[in-house]
């Protein structure tokens, strides 16, 4: 009987099995949070800003060098100026939100909403 072999390219000396577990965890959290927002009838209130295109040391949580942190900061600043997108959890694709503005503007709206809720809570 022939033996199948799979070739796996290791990135950052990482274990493919560990990458599967960590990615599965991220996907599961996204899926569950998305369901909660749909159940609460406010799917448009779920804002997740992320960059799935990071390469090299940028996506590694173990690389906390000053250079990597500066690079991550630059990635974050660029993400603020990108348009708001919502994920389709069935296809894994991101869809541009029409009239959603930029991520920076969406965060400002959420900031105002959260501060308003805190004020109402503290004064009631």
Secondary structure, DSSP 8 states (H G I E B T S, - for coil): ----------STT--HHHHHHHHHHHHHHHHHHHHHHHHTT-GGG------TT--TTTT-TT---HHHHHHHHHHHHHHHTSB-EEEETTTTEEEE-TT--BHHHHHHHHHHHHHHHHHHHHH-
